[in-house]
Amino acid sequence: MHVSTGDAGKSTATDAGAPARASRFARLRSGVDRVPTKWFAGIATAVFLAATAAFGGLATAAEPPLPELAAGDTHTSQQFSLTPLRAFISDEKIAGLTNEIDSNQDIIAIVVEVENEWTTPQGHLDFVDNIRLTELPDIAPNAVALLSDTTSQPTYQPGVPATVAVAWIVDEGTFAAGDDLRVVLRDRSNLVGSFIIEGDYWSPPVDAAYATIPIKILEPAVAS
C-alpha cells in the first residue's frame, strides 16, 4: 500500500478597527440622496464581509486528517519515499549506531526504507528533519545509519532505496515493548531562491502523515 500526500495552504482576512465607524456612517447618511441605488447592495455586502471577518471569517471546510500508515506502508513526497518497517527498544548500546548509554536511558530505533525522489543526491541534513516521534516532536534523531554496513549519516542516491536505522536516546520508561510507537513523517518542498537566497533549497518541514508501529525488544546478539 502506497500513500502520497501533498501540500496545502490557507489565507486569512483581517478587519480594520472601528474608531472612526460613527463618522463614516454619518458621511454615508449625509450623502444618501446622491448614492445610486445599486451601490447599496455593494455596501451591504462589504459590511457583511467585514463583520464576518471580525468573528473569524467565512466558514471553511475542515482540513482532512493526515493519512494514518502502518508498518510497511509508504509515504511519498517531492523529496523522499519513506517506508517505516519495524521499531525496537533496547537498554544497551546498539553497535554501529549508538555509543554507551546511561543506566536510566533506553534507545528507540526505527528501521526505515528511504528512497531519494529528487534528481540529485541528498545527505543526512536533507533527510533528518523528515521524521519525528509524535511524543518528542522537537527532538531530532540522535543517530541515523545504513542497516547494511552501519555507515553513519549516509548519502541517498536518486532512485536507489536505502534501509536505515533511525535512533533516539530517551529516558527509561518513556516507551516499552508492546507499545505502539507513533511516528510523524514530514514533507519539504523544493524552492528556488532569486533574491537573498540563490539556488534551490528545501522548505521547512510540515507534518504530512502518521505511522504507528509496534515496539519490539531488540535482543542482544548471540556471541559466536
Disulfide bonds with the S-S distance in Angstrom:
none
